[in-house]
Amino acid sequence: MSRIGKMSIAVPAGVEFKCENNVVTVKGPKGTLSREIKGAIEVKVENGHIQLTALNEEKETGALHGLYRALIAGMVKGVHEGFTKSLEVKGVGWKVAKQGNKIVLNVGFSHPVEFTETEGIKLDCPSATEITVSGIDKVLVGQVAANIRAIRVPEPYHGYGIRYKGEQVEHKEGKTSGKGKK
């Protein structure tokens, strides 16, 4: 049995939770999310808390029990507070700017790279070297941030690239001169 799956999820004020025909729908001030629940998992709401129960003791059911509990907790937090990922651009002369519904990245290529907002995602540039990805779907916010980071992954010698805010890039030692070698 999953230890994470056993934990209940508190439903904050202003958030509606509904489970019909194995489809969970969460509605809050920031929007609405829904997800289908597969497997032998039962979802109940009791006293303002969501409780998931595994209906059998199979290994796969235990894994899904914890997974769906984590996904539903993310849905509840997303429609109530939202999620944000911040990225930094490090490089000489590198910068980003917001133009309409897209961001334009000048990150060392011969041309600027454009990245367009998708449905449910808001891109913002608080400064010329920062990008903020926000939305209500935790998985989508993380995936869009990873796609932006993949445009120019941090390199290990100077640390140039797009990285998550606070990410530590392991630096390698550069080439040394041939002096002293025989």
C-alpha positions in Angstrom: 0.0 0.0 0.0 1.3 3.5 -0.9 2.3 5.7 2.0 1.8 8.9 -0.1 -1.6 7.6 -1.4 -2.9 7.2 2.2 -2.4 10.9 3.0 -5.6 13.0 2.6 -5.7 16.2 0.5 -7.2 19.3 2.1 -9.6 21.2 -0.2 -9.2 25.0 0.4 -12.0 27.5 0.4 -13.2 28.5 -3.0 -12.2 25.2 -4.7 -14.8 22.7 -5.9 -14.0 19.0 -6.3 -16.1 16.5 -8.2 -15.5 12.9 -9.2 -17.9 11.2 -11.6 -17.3 8.1 -13.8 -13.6 8.0 -12.8 -13.0 11.6 -14.0 -11.8 14.0 -11.4 -12.6 17.7 -11.9 -11.2 20.5 -9.8 -12.5 24.1 -10.2 -11.0 27.1 -8.5 -10.4 30.8 -8.8 -7.5 30.3 -11.4 -9.3 27.8 -13.6 -10.5 24.2 -14.1 -8.5 21.0 -14.4 -9.7 17.4 -15.0 -8.1 14.0 -15.1 -9.2 10.5 -15.7 -8.5 8.0 -12.9 -7.6 4.5 -14.2 -7.1 1.4 -12.2 -8.6 0.2 -8.9 -8.6 3.5 -7.1 -11.6 5.0 -5.3 -11.8 8.8 -4.7 -14.0 10.2 -1.9 -14.5 13.6 -0.4 -15.1 13.6 3.4 -15.2 16.7 5.7 -13.4 18.9 3.2 -10.6 16.3 2.5 -10.0 14.2 -0.5 -9.2 10.5 0.3 -7.9 8.0 -2.2 -8.3 4.3 -1.5 -6.7 1.4 -3.3 -9.3 -1.4 -3.9 -6.7 -4.2 -4.0 -3.2 -5.0 -3.0 -1.5 -5.4 -6.4 1.8 -3.7 -7.0 0.5 -1.7 -9.9 -2.5 -0.4 -7.9 -0.1 0.7 -5.1 1.9 2.7 -7.6 -1.1 4.3 -9.2 -2.5 5.1 -5.7 0.5 7.3 -4.9 0.6 8.8 -8.4 -3.0 9.9 -8.5 -2.8 11.3 -5.0 0.1 13.4 -6.1 -1.5 14.5 -9.3 -4.8 15.5 -7.6 -2.9 17.4 -4.9 -1.1 19.3 -7.7 -4.4 20.0 -9.4 -5.9 21.4 -6.2 -2.9 23.6 -5.6 -2.8 24.7 -9.2 -6.4 26.0 -9.4 -6.0 27.7 -6.0 -2.5 29.2 -6.1 -0.9 28.3 -9.5 2.6 27.2 -10.3 5.7 29.2 -11.4 9.1 28.2 -12.8 11.9 30.8 -13.2 14.8 30.6 -15.6 18.0 32.6 -15.9 19.9 33.4 -19.1 23.7 33.6 -18.6 25.9 34.7 -21.4 27.8 37.7 -22.7 25.3 39.9 -24.6 22.4 37.3 -24.2 19.0 38.7 -23.5 15.3 37.9 -23.7 12.3 40.1 -24.4 8.5 39.7 -24.4 6.7 40.6 -27.6 3.0 40.1 -27.6 2.3 36.4 -26.7 5.8 35.2 -27.3 9.3 35.7 -25.9 12.3 36.4 -28.2 15.6 34.9 -27.0 19.0 36.2 -28.2 21.2 33.5 -26.9 24.3 33.3 -29.0 22.8 32.0 -32.3 23.0 33.9 -35.6 19.3 34.5 -35.3 16.8 35.3 -32.5 14.8 32.3 -31.2 11.0 32.8 -30.7 9.0 30.8 -28.2 5.2 31.2 -28.2 2.9 30.9 -25.2 0.6 27.8 -25.3 -2.9 27.5 -23.9 -2.8 27.5 -20.1 0.8 29.0 -19.9 1.9 32.6 -19.4 5.4 33.6 -20.2 6.9 36.8 -18.7 10.3 38.5 -18.7 10.8 40.5 -15.5 14.3 41.5 -16.7 16.5 41.1 -19.7 18.0 37.9 -18.3 15.0 36.3 -16.6 12.1 34.2 -17.9 9.0 33.3 -15.7 6.7 30.4 -16.8 3.4 30.3 -14.9 0.1 28.4 -15.1 -2.3 26.1 -13.2 -1.1 22.7 -14.6 2.1 21.7 -12.8 3.1 19.2 -15.5 2.6 21.7 -18.3 4.6 24.4 -16.5 7.5 22.1 -15.9 7.5 20.8 -19.5 7.4 24.3 -21.0 10.3 25.4 -18.7 12.3 22.3 -19.8 11.6 23.1 -23.5 12.9 26.7 -23.0 15.9 25.4 -21.1 16.6 22.9 -24.0 17.1 25.8 -26.4 20.5 26.5 -24.9 21.5 24.0 -22.1 24.2 25.4 -19.7 27.6 24.4 -20.8 30.2 23.2 -18.2 33.2 25.5 -19.0 31.8 29.0 -18.7 28.3 28.3 -17.5 26.6 30.0 -20.5 23.1 28.9 -21.2 19.6 28.9 -19.9 19.2 27.4 -16.4 16.6 27.2 -13.7 16.8 29.9 -11.1 19.1 28.6 -8.4 20.5 25.7 -10.4 24.1 24.9 -9.9 26.1 24.1 -13.0 29.1 21.8 -12.4 32.1 23.5 -14.0 34.9 21.6 -15.7 38.5 22.6 -15.7 39.6 24.1 -19.0 42.6 23.1 -21.1 46.0 23.6 -19.6 49.2 24.5 -21.4 51.6 21.8 -22.4 54.4 23.2 -20.2 56.0 20.7 -17.8 55.0 17.6 -19.8 57.6 15.2 -21.1 
